[in-house]
Amino acid sequence: MEGNKTKKSNSSKAKKKNKTFEEAMNELEEIVQLLEKGDLPLEESIEYFQRGIELSRECTKKLDEIEKRITMLIENENGEVIEESFSLEDK
């Protein structure tokens, strides 16, 4: 029973920490592996599934932000690629 508490506690801490894209993807992969094994009790599986959804949304948001930054690269009249600053706060 103690092992389950540790997993839940670690999951709660992970929610509060602002993860990099790579960290979030790694955690998501670990969750998928745990769920695919099918060894977890139903309640714990649901908690991991919910955490996986949160991580998936985080990753999607980060990818969307990066895509917006990339689209800010434009070519000037001389054919040179220049970068314009992009901020989500400008919108």
N, C-alpha and C positions, 0 to 999 in steps of 0.2 A: 504494500500500500504506500509506503514511503517513497518508492521510485516514481509513482504517479504524481505525487505532490511536487517532486523535483522537476519533472517534465513540465507541469503546469506553471510552476514558478518561473522556470526559464523562459517559457513562452510569454508570460506576462512581462518579464523584463525586456524581451525582444521587441514587444509592441512599443515600448516607450522610447527605445533607442532609435535615433535616426540613422538608418542603415544606408550604405552605398548600394547602388544597383546590384553589384556583384554579390554583396553580402545577402541582400534580399533574395536573389536568385538561388544562392547556395542553400539558404534556409528553406526556400520553397521546394527545391529538389529533395532535401532531406525529408520534408513532410510527405511528399509524393511517395518516396520509397517506403516510409513507415505505413502509409495508408495502403499501398499496394500489397504489402505483406499480409494484411488482414488479421494481424495478431492482437490488435488493440480492442479494448472494450468499446461499445457503441458511443458512450458519452465522450470518451477521450478522442475517438475518431472524429466526432462532430467538432470538438474544440480544435483539433488539428486542421480539419477541413476549413473551418471559419478563419483560422490564421492563414491558411493557404490562399484563401480568397482575398484577405487584406494585403498579403504580400504581392499577389498578382496585380491588384489595383495600384499598389505603390510602384511596381515595376512599369506598368503601363503609363502611369502618370510621368515617371521619369523619362521614359522613352518618348512620350509626346513632347515634353519640354526640350529634349535634345533634338527632336525632329524640327521643332520650331526654330531652334538656334541654327541648325544646319540650313534651313531655308532662307535664313537671313544673309547667307553668302550670295553675293550678286556679282555680276560681271560689269565693269564700267565700260565706257565707250571705247577705250583702248584695248579691250579684251583682257584686262587684268582682273583677277578675282580679288575682291575686297570684302571685308567683313564689317557689317553694321552691328552695333550693339543691340541686343534684344533683351528686354526685361518684361516679365509677366505683369509687373506693376504698372507699366505704361498703358495697359488696356483698360 
